[in-house]
């Protein structure tokens, strides 16, 4: 490409630092944002093609020769109806031709809808989305450096904070409302709090089959009718249908069947723990997790061919010195990235977990644990990165402040996922010539610099990039103080109204189990 010599002064603007600061402070239009949901990853591949093939062959062997125990009668009926076999030892086995046929015919390029269509998530290829998830039983009290039992109000507060965070793309229930003792109260109020707090896609667990119907009825009411929900299901079921190693979970299987029947997408979740409920060998853990999820995929497609299901390989890591979970380890980061590769190998929508800090508080340990696992998950092209914001204490604690901090961190991970654009324009030969030959010898006020500030660079919302002098002049704030202030501001001001007061009143009249007082929701 030829270099065009510019006239003196061309491409430079006055204003310098003030202009740059003004541009950086201005809100970005969606069409120029440097990062967004669904950026394509896939640049990081921990497994070679040969290793993928070896894992796949091992998976087929496991499913055909070992199979799954504890299948409920309706599961046996559905799976044997499509070619599975029930052995005299009580294990349900899956011939490899059945598994391969299921993979070929399973749903692909599925969309997880939001109540607001702008939050729809297309799960295809290596498109990456980050969100919450989990079953933490404690809320992390940052200011008192303590853990307390999580409550329903905390869940609603988490949902409405997520509603304001650009880089947290979906809201799967991250906490258990410990003040809801009855399982139906827990299931119903969890989905109510989540749907009331955010317009993003919601994922939730349901305890037993009987509890699915009222949860679906609530979702149908919010959607404006069953047909509308089935057309755009904005709630998915996170379903631990398997108890590793290689056993079905009776209650969860009943929930799975009811959700499929009711039109709700399912996350087929296998969560073995390496060295405890899965092999200590990382490769063996992957083999078991993939085997379990593919058994679930056969099950779902036997119930309803093509039903939207997420390939949810969630193997966890043990600290083999103690047996405790180690969600912030390098091994965990490798496992999640490898599971993303296996989903891509089968061309299935995949989800796994990253960001499960072992650290009890949002500190330096939390930062390196979350950063390592989440950037690797993103670079691997994992469609759904669960547990990505707010988690601490190896999934036992959830922090509202960390939601806000992790939103910043995920933004930087997404910038890594986006990668580097190479084109004649980005080679910048005209710009280099202008600055070097026409002055002033730097790029700070150049037209290209001002243009690319909005499209090429990501700026943290609360992360501090001031100089030490400016930092001291601002009374030396730290990121926790900034996160606490942001949390308080959101919770004081943000009361979502996508569910109208009139519809909320109808819902409350229909269901007596709603435990969140209307006054605490600003109604």
N, C-alpha and C positions, 0 to 999 in steps of 0.2 A: 504494500500500500504506500502510495506517495505521501509525503509529509507536506502539508499546506502551511506556508509561512503566513502568519497573521500580522495585521497591522498593529502598531504600538497601541497598547491599551485595550485591545480586543479581548473580550472574555473576562475582564476583571471588573469587579464592582466595589464601590466604596461601602463603608459601613463595617467591614471586617467582622470583629468578634460580636458586635451587637446584632448584626444581621444573622450570624450563625446561631446565636442564642435564641433570637426570635423564631427562627425556623424550627429549631429543636423543640421549643416550647409549644408550638402550634400543633393541634391535634391532626393526625394523619387521615386522609381520606382512604377508604378501603382499597381503592384501585392503585394506590402508590405505596401501601405499607410493605416494608421489606420482608415481613414474616406473616404467616397466617396459617390457619388450619389446613391440613392436607398437602403441605409441601412434600415433595418426593425425596425419600432417602434411598437407602440401599447401597451406599458406597462402601460401608464396612461389612465384611463377610468373614466371620470367624471360622466357617466351615468351607472346605474345598468341595468341588463337585463330587469327587470320589467319596468324601466323608458323608455328604448328603445321601448318596446312593446307599452307602453301607448302613446308615441309620434307617433309611426307608426299608431296606430288606430285613433288618432286624425287627422293625415294627411289624411288618407283615408276618414274620415268624411268631412273634409274641401273640398277636391276635388269633392266628390260626391254630397254635399249639397250646397256649396257656389260657387265653380268653379271659373272661370276666366272671367273677362270682357274684352271688346275691342279687341276681336280676329278679325284679318283681314280675308276677305273671303277665301283666299287660306288656311289659318290655319283652319278655320271652316270646309272646304271641306276635308282636310286631316284628321283631328281628328275625325270628324263624320264618315268618311269612315272606321275607325277602331273601332268605338263603342262609342265615346263621344256623348253627347246630347247637342243640342242648345236650351236653354229655351226661353220662350216668354219675359223674362226680359233681354235678350241679353247676358246672361252668359253661357259660355261653361263649361259643367260639365263632370266629368270623373268617370264612375262607377268603383268600386273597383276591379272588375275582370279585367277590361282593364288596370288599373294601375299595378296590380300584374303581368299580362301577359307581359306588357312592361318591367318591372323590370327583369323578368326571361330571356327575349330574348335580352336585351340590350347588347351592346358591353362591354366586360371585357378584362382585361389584354392588354390594348391598349398601343401602343408605340408612344410617341411624338418624332419624328425624328429630328436630327440636320442635317445641311448641311454636317458636318463631323460625320460619324457613331459613333465615340467614344463618342459623346454627346447624343446618343439616350437614352431616358428615358422610362423605362417600368413602367407603372402605374398598379400595382396589389397589392392586399393585403394591407400590411402596409408599403410598400416601400416609403421612404421619399425623396422629392426633394425640394430645396429652390430656389427661383428666384425673379425677380423684377416684378412689375406691377404698374398700377395706371394711373392717369390722372392729375398729378400735373401741375399747370399752372405757377409755379415759380421754378427757380433754386436758391438753397441756396448758397449765396456768403459768404463762411466761413471767408475769410480774412477780408472782410468789415462788417461782421455780418449783412447782409442785404439779402433781397429777390428781385430778378428781374425776368421779364418774361422769361420763357424758350423758347429756339429757336431750330430749326432743328439741328444746329451744336451740341448743347448740347446732343441731342438724339443720334447722331452718336458717340459722345465722350463717352457717357455712354455705348453704345454697345461695343465699342472697349476696354473699361476698363473691362467690364464683361467677355470679351473673355479671359482675363488674370487671372481671379479669379477662383480658384479651387472649392470653396464652393458655388458659385452662378451658379446653374445648367442650368438655362434657362433665356431668356431675353424677358419678356413681356413689351411692351411699358410702361415706367414709367412716361413720361412727354407728354404734348401737345405742339407741335411746334407752338407757338403763332405768329410766323412770317409767317405762312401759313394761309392766310385768307380764301381762297376758300376751301370748304370741300373736293373736289377731290384732290387739291394740298396737303392738310393735309394728307389724307388717303394714297395717293400714295407715297409721300415723306417719310412718317413715315415708311412704309414697306421697301422702298429702303434704308433708313439710317440704319435700323435695320439689314437687310440682308447683307449690305455691312460691317457692323461693327463687326459681330460675326458669328461664325459657329454653335453656340448653337441654340436650338429650339427657334423660335420667335413667340410671341403672339401679336396680335394687334386688335384694333377695327376698324370698317369701318362704315362710317356715314349712307349711304343710299345704297339701292340695286344696283343702277346704277354704284356705284363706285367699286363694287366687281370685275367686269370683267377686268378692267385694272390692278388691284392688283393681280388677279389670273394670268393674262398674264405675268406680271413681274416675279411672282414666277415660272411659267412654264419655262420662259427663263433661269432663274438661275439654275433650275433643269436639263435643257437640254431637255425639252419637257414635254408636259402634262402627258403622260403616266408615266414618271419617277417621276413627282411630286406626282401623285396619288398613286404610289407604296411606296413612302417615303415622305409624306407631312411634310415639315419642318416649316410650318407656320400654326398656329391655330387662329381661330377667337374668341376673347373675346366678348361675346354677351350678352348685358343687354336686353334680350328679354322681360323682365317683369318690370313694374313700380309698386312697392309695394304701397299699399297692393292689390295683386291678380288682376292685370290688365296687359294685353299684351301691349308691346310697338310697334306701327305700323312700324316705320322705321326699328327698330332692327329685327323685324320678317321677313321683306323683305330681309335683309342682311343674316339672318339665312338660309333662303330657298336657296339663291344664293350660299352661302358657302357650304351647304350640296351638292347641285348639282355639284359644282366645285371640290369636293373632299377634302375640307379643314375641319379638325377636329374643333369642337366647344366647347368652355367653356360656359355652360349654367349658367349664372351669375344672381343670385338674391341678391340684396344689400339693403335690408330694414334696417332701423335704429330704434333700440329699443326705444320706447317711442315717436317716430315721425311717421315713416311709417311702423312700426311693433309694436306689443304689448310691453309694458314696462316689462312684465314678461319675464325673459330669456327663460323659457320653451316655452312660447307662440311665441316668436321670432323664435325659432328653428322650431316649428310646421309650421309657415307661410313660412319660407325659404324653408323647405323641400317640402312643398306642391307646391310652385311655381316652383321649379326645376324639380320635378316629372312631373308637367304639361308640362314643356319644353321637358322632355325626351319622353313623349308620342308624342308630336309634331314632334320631330326629327325622331323618329322611324316610325311614320306614313308617313313621307316624304321618308325615306330610312331606312328600317330595318337594325339594326346593325351598323349604322353610328357611328364613334367614337365621343363620347360626354363625357365631364367631369362634374360630379355632383358638380356644383359650388355654394354651399351655402356660401354666403359672408355676413351674417348679421353683421351690425355695431352697436355700442353702442352710446347712447346720454348721455351727462352730463345733467341730468334732472333739474339741477338748471338753465341752460341757453338754453338747446336744441341743443347745439353745439356737434359735433361728438367728441367722446373720444376713439380714436384708440389705445391708450396706456394703457388702463385700465385693471384691473384684470378680469372684466366682459367680455371684449373682448377676453381675453385669454381663458376663459371658453367656450365662444360661439364657437370659432374656433375649440377647442378640441372636443366639443360635436358634431359639424357638421362632424368632421372626423369620429367619432363613427357611426353616421347615415349612412355615405357612406359605411363604413365597414359592417353595419347591412344589407344593400342591396347588398353588394359585388359589388359596383360600384366604378370606379375611381373617387376619390374626390379631390376637391381643395377648399381652403378657404384662408383667409388673416390673416397675423400676422406680427408684426414688424412696425405697423403704428404709430410711435411715435407722441405724441402730442407736445413734445418738439420741439422748432423751430430750434435748432442747435444740433450737435452731442456732447452733454454734459452728465452730470451724470444722469439727468432725462431721456434722450434718452436711455442711456445704460440700466437702470433698466426696462423701458417700453418695449424695444425690447427684452431683455433677457428673461423676464417672458413669454411673449406671444409666442416667437419662440421656446423656449425649450418645452413648453407645447404642441405646435402644433406638434413638432417633436416626442415627447414621445407618443402622441396620435396616431401616424402612419398616419398623413395626407399625402396623395400622393404628392400634389402640394401645397407648402406654398408660396402664392403670397404676394407681397408687402414686402418681407423679407429683402430687402437691399436698403438703400438710402432714405427712406421716412421720412418726417418731417411735422410738422404743421398740423397733422390730414389729411394727403394726399394732402395738398396744396403746399408743397415744396419738392424738390428732391435735394440731395447733392451728387456730384461725390466723394467727400472725404468720405462720409458715406458709399458709396459702398465698399470702401477699408476697412474701419473699420469694417463694418458689415460682410464682408467676414471672418475676424478673429473671430467675435462673433459666426457666424453660424458654424464655425469649432468646437467651444466648444460645441454648441448645438448638433451637429452631434455626438460628442464623447459621450454625454449623451444618445443619441438615440441608439448608438451601444451597450451600456451596458457593463456588466462584463462577460467575458468568464470563465466558471468553467470546469476544466479538471484536470486530474492527473498532467499534466505538470504545469498548472498555480497554483496548490496548493503549489508548490515550496518546497516540503519537502527536496529534495536532496540539493537544493540551501541553504536553511536555515541551514541544517546540515553542509554543507561545510563551510559556513561563520562563524558559531558559534563554530564549533569544530576544524576547521583547520586554523582559522584566516582569514582575519585581523579584524573581528568584525564589518565590514560594507559591503555594497553591491555596493559601487560606481564603482569599477572597475571590477565587476564580469562579467563573460561571459553572464549570463542571462540578466543582466542589459543592457549591450551593445547591445545585440540582440533585446531586447524589446523596446529600445529607438525608433526604427523605426516603430514598429508594434502596440505598445500599447499606445503610447502617441502622443498628438497633440501639436504642437508648433505654437504660433502666428507668423504671418508674420510681423506685425508692433507693436503689443502689447509689452510693455516694461517689462522685467523680471529681469533687472539688479539690483544690490544692490544699496542702496542710495549713497554709495561712488562712484560706477561706473557711476551712473546716473549724479552725480554732475560733475564728470570728463568729461562727454560728453556734458557739458553745459545745463544740465537739460531739455532735450527735452520732449515734451508732445505728445500725440497720434495725435493731430490735425496737429502739425508740420510735423510729420512723414507721415501722410496721404496726406497732401498737396504736400510734396516732391515726394511721390510715384505717385500721380496723374499726376504731371507735367512730371515725367520721362516716364510714360506710354504714355501720349499724345504726347510727343516729339518723341518717338521711335516706337510706335506700330501702324502701318498702315496695317491692314489685307489685304492679297492678294488672299484670297480664290476665289473671283470673279476676274478673270483675267482682265488686262487692255483691252484686245481685246473684251471680253464679255461686259465689262462696256461700251466700246465705242459703241457696238451694241445696248445696252439698251438705251444709251443717244441718239442715232440716231433714235430709235424707238419712244421714249417718249420725248416730249418737256417739260414736267412738272418737270423734275429733277432740284431741286433748289440748291443742294449741289455742289459748284464748285469743279471740279476735282482737282484743285491745293490744296484745303484744305483737300483733302483725300490722299494727297501724290502721286497722279497719274500724 
